[in-house]
């Protein structure tokens, strides 16, 4: 039975989120690369969310979700579980809104993400991925403090917030008199993907939005084919740690199953090659999960020749040793 | 006696250059960083020319200079001496204009710069910094081929081309209703600095434009004080290889001595810290010489509190081992 209490976000929620995050989140530019155009034969536009506050798009959704809490809820604080980018997004959004944040992070999360989450003043609680039950810890904290759990993607306000990234893409493309044929999105739980798909549908209904996932973690691609939420067999083992999720978020999938085109998949090696391409050719620092859409594009070679393509670069919080591996 | 035959570029040459490079050079965005604002207490705008074609602003001047050659001159090709960014700028501009380019490069130039210059199809001739006389080699090639020498900064068309970077800064600031108090520029021979100073004078006559140089290579700072072109004692030994020049270019200095404010100086360590800051916090790949203005800004702490500052990030062609050194 469908849960009727969950509100599916719409385009108007994104427009509202854009007003809420205005002056807080950065309006990231659309960038071009002549080399990328030459390689693909397409007209490619890059949306560099690595340049966003906290180094990823996650700030958008976190800020929008917290502003939607009432005064009483805000007083009790917020809580989340994340290995990184969502952790930083929630921590920084909470800091700006003067709300206490508690973040459960796996002890083996990338160092840069741990440090940056703490820097925003959040209370970070480490757990052991193997030994500890994160949900039990989280439930206990929620009960003790009354804090609101901010899910990284299965939350309508988070999805609407991420959708502001798509709204900016659409407004800027329209301003330049351009119509995107394909929009490639780095996909984990599907919150950013759903938000962008909603915005794209409103502005450019003929554009195809594609999920981009590492091989072996293509739950979204398979779910789009079967029409129901499929799961990944394993939870770890790809260099794209930022976008590894067990299965599509329910709210996002309800949107995406209606709006997305074919799902794309790439290898870890292709993800690292995309990180190196971003570093050497685009002069942008992008983490492997944030390079997912670029990896998918580069893998397709000239398949999109003569098309107008938008590629999201969703995050840039890479540890130097992973970058070194990509540049080898 | 002043050489009256040399035309000093003016604002209108920059406006003309902007029309020539339109659709070729990238209009780079102005970026913000809340963290940088917090650290400095200022309102900081970054002009990331590392995102420009060839990874530095040099393409602007090179393209403008070559388009100013007549058909006969173009047929005989162009020639330059450069350890890197100007080499790539000339090579890529020549490729796009279907002009032969010969580039003399020191054998110890950064690998990334050598490779990228060759990639644009230029004929690269390596010389030994100690053993070979680069000017003799260059003069011989010019005599044999009739190629036009494109000086990296002491050329009015090159300066006008670099000025388009300043023009973009001014147009964008004006569009946002902002008036810069200070503009910090990475300074080698002073071509970019002169171009930006001319544009700034036209739009924002009260803005102070500052040259930024590594300690020990502060020929510009000292020349501005004495009013004549001073020389550096040595030619190498700073990590900021891209902006080491023996003394200010004559044409640029004739402009800069009238227009610039105080010259700023920073240490190699501060340059590497700025590279690391750009990498970790801005998610931008910037080379040490390209981080000169950022290094100068960070060194000043809160000196510019409450001011509106523009900082150029002039290039991003960094070898991975230099980045590794910065990130240590």
Interface residues (C-beta under 8 A of the other chain):
Chain A: X26 X29 X31 X32 X34 X48 X50 X51 X53 X55 X112 X279 X280 X282 X283 X284 X285 X286 X316 X320 X324 X327
Chain B: X26 X29 X31 X32 X34 X48 X50 X51 X53 X55 X112 X279 X280 X282 X283 X284 X285 X286 X316 X320 X324 X327
